[in-house]
Amino acid sequence: MNKPIAILLIILSVYLGYTGITKLNNSGESVEVVGVELSAQDNQKKTTSFILIALALASLAGGVSALKKS
């Protein structure tokens, strides 16, 4: 019974990690105007991406520990 749940947790961690990293990469933009680089960052999106990455790590740890117990 624990094995399917563990596999689902690992798959969830891969999805959350991918989503978090994608949001982190898309959280800032920069443009160069007349030799000066201007950049802007979306702190809300950055915070959300860090939360998703943390949830991915927690889900991965739970899935791996559940697999070891079964």
C-alpha positions in Angstrom: 0.0 0.0 0.0 2.9 2.4 0.7 4.6 1.8 -2.6 2.0 3.5 -4.8 1.8 6.4 -2.5 5.6 6.7 -2.4 5.7 6.7 -6.2 3.0 9.3 -6.4 5.0 11.5 -4.0 8.1 11.2 -6.1 6.2 12.1 -9.3 4.7 15.0 -7.4 8.1 16.2 -6.3 9.4 16.1 -9.9 6.4 18.2 -11.1 6.7 20.7 -8.3 10.4 21.0 -8.8 10.0 21.6 -12.5 7.2 24.2 -11.9 9.2 26.0 -9.2 12.4 26.2 -11.3 10.4 27.4 -14.4 8.8 30.2 -12.3 12.1 31.2 -10.8 13.7 31.5 -14.3 10.7 33.6 -15.5 10.6 35.9 -12.4 13.0 38.5 -13.7 13.5 40.3 -17.0 16.3 42.6 -18.1 16.7 44.9 -21.1 19.8 46.9 -22.2 19.2 50.5 -23.2 22.0 52.7 -24.5 24.6 50.5 -22.8 22.8 50.4 -19.4 21.2 47.2 -18.3 17.8 47.6 -16.6 16.3 44.7 -14.7 13.0 44.0 -12.9 12.1 41.1 -10.7 8.7 39.9 -9.5 9.2 39.1 -5.8 5.8 37.4 -5.5 6.7 35.0 -8.3 10.1 34.4 -6.8 8.6 33.6 -3.3 6.1 31.2 -4.9 8.9 29.4 -6.8 10.9 28.9 -3.6 7.9 27.5 -1.8 7.3 25.1 -4.7 10.9 24.0 -4.6 10.7 23.4 -0.9 7.5 21.4 -1.3 9.2 19.3 -4.0 12.1 18.5 -1.7 9.8 17.6 1.2 7.7 15.4 -1.2 10.8 13.7 -2.5 12.1 13.0 1.0 8.7 11.6 2.0 8.5 9.4 -1.1 12.0 8.0 -0.7 11.5 7.3 3.0 8.2 5.5 2.2 9.9 3.4 -0.4 12.7 2.4 2.1 10.1 1.3 4.7 8.2 -0.9 2.3 
